[in-house]
Amino acid sequence: MNGFRYENKYFISRAGYQQLKARLDIGLHKDSHTQHPDGSYFIRSLYFDDYAQTGLLDKIEGVQKREKFRIRFYDLDDTFIRLECKQKLDQMTRKFSAPLTREQADAILRGDVWWMYNSEHALIRDFYQKYRTRLLRPMVIVDYHREAYVFQDVRITFDRDIHSGRYSVDLFDRNLRTVPVLPSDRMVIEVKYDDALPDAVRQLLRTVPLSRNAISKYELCRKYQ
């Protein structure tokens, strides 16, 4: 459906994570982004919102069709930076991305966006248009560690140690002070798939207590501003 995939989100305890991880390690493959010995990688995202706080309010009010823009990079490696737009339609999501250099990302953070007008990337041009007309501005940094597994068209991710950057939007500050937004024993699991969740995966997920929620890390982190 035009690139949209189902996305189910759950809260899971650390104990539940350990149980489920032991099973996934047997039957699924680790995501290729894995860098650390524990099988995880670090994600930092800077989210944007408009003058009316539409992204935040649409999430709180449960609007079925919405989108968010963010700049994201991994393991604090500024040689691989992406501008992303995540769109949601009911229970389905899709993501568009375009590469940014460190210099381009720094320019956006300074409010220098004129160069985006003639970009070869449609997403960058779209961001520019909405930055100008809706007054998109950086709102909050979201940090977390992710561990991911894949099976056919299914991707299962565990996100832990989710932190909010609070008042700073200095994306590349390695000493950024952040605060946790969830209790230490709680993690988020996301399950993404195209059409139908395979029975094998469904049965695995039923082996541990999961609490399905409309979880937004952006919303969680905005609460700490």
Secondary structure, DSSP 8 states (H G I E B T S, - for coil): -TT-EEEEEEEEEHHHHHHHHHHHHHHSEE-TT--STTSEEEEEEEEEE-TT-HHHHHHHHT-SEEEEEEEEEETT-TTSEEEEEEEEETTEEEEEEEEE-HHHHHHHHHT--GGGGG-S-HHHHHHHHHHHHS--EEEEEEEEEEEEEEETTEEEEEEEEEEE-TT---TT-TT---EE-S-TTEEEEEEEESS---HHHHHHHTTS--EE----HHHHHHTT-
